[in-house]
Amino acid sequence: MSVLVAVSASVVAPVAVAAPPTGSSSQSATGASKFAGPFNFNVGTVPWLVDTGDINRDGRPDIVTANAMAATLGGFSVPGFPGVSVLLNTTANGGGEPTFAPASGHNAGLAPTGVDVVDLDSDGAPEILAANIADVGSNGISVLHNTTPAGAAVASFADPINFPTGALPTLVRAADVNSDGKLDMVSADFGFPATPGISVLLNTTAAGGPLSFSAPTYILGGLAAEGLTVGDINNDGRIDLLAANTGSSNVSVLVNTTPPGATAPSFNLTEEWVITTTGIELADVNSDGKPDLISARTTGGISVRLNNTAPGAPVAEFGADAGADLIGEVTQARNTMGLVCEGVVAADFDGDGVLDIAANNDFPLPGYDVAVFGNRTAKGASQLSLVGPEGYRASDWLIGTNSIVSADFNGDGRPDLVTGNVPSLSVGNVAVVPGGVSVLINTYP
């Protein structure tokens, strides 16, 4: 969430507003996806970011949130304000209405704003990684080891293990940076110029031993990192890193040059200039085998740039050159039906074999929290073709939604959506401001 929105959320009490009808009148005309809902569920206070993963290994994706109003320091946590919340999925296969067990709360660090659900130790049970934005770096990432028995009705985790990052880490992702078969950790840091913007911690865990990671390597990024994603940009088999920086209006693209098994990561830095970019995603929208760049913008709308990087190239190229990139930001940004676009996600919502795009908005005044674009881009095309967007409401609050993720919650083979809604306020099991996450169920024929 942008600095402006963060300040607004902290000083203005949420205001209930009447939600417009779910969906827009042009759904049938465009053939874009349709979603039922929203179905709202309570979690912790200020769920800044949402992720999914099968916590209890029952074959259904569960929901995890990073709760920005939580605080844990020196083993002491403020009662009733957990760092992360877990909603175990109890939805029947094919069910039209999603159901979840009541949220369980678990300690993390100081003000988690990022979360990743991933199996770090290869035991089949995914851990939770939390990025703690209020930390100066000594305990920037909290790792919660998953102790939930398979099929259990209640999630359980060991006390968090903390690892250092750069100052004020906003987001965290796991990726095998040095190609040694072990997942490393990457954080996007808000603390520029105190720290350069991206931290990489290589996984040094011995077989059968406790989790351990190297000291962070700091990589130049930008100002106020609010987006982070990973993927193989140049098809060389190595995972590259991308961080979106709201303050410096750029996406830092780090092409991975780390030799397999190396004890220190190395990258080539290129930059894409995107106006006040927030969330970012990599997805092959023109089906040419290369992941393209989708960016959300605090100033509203999304930008999509096709990947023009040559195979094995040491630098990345999305779209045109820098001048045309900036022109395209003004002339080709796509409206998402809200004032502040925060996140993007790609999935085949309409079942035509091509990845579509969904984005979420803060402050949909007037408008919608969620916008869904149908992708009609031909395979290998050099020009993007999107229809829509179709608008959907998720949060019942004026501030709207802060993050978006896709998963198949009801096991019908169609990707659904879940949003994290910042105005949520819960103390223990008491929801003072309800509706911390919203689920939209895909009903496309």
Disulfide bonds with the S-S distance in Angstrom:
none
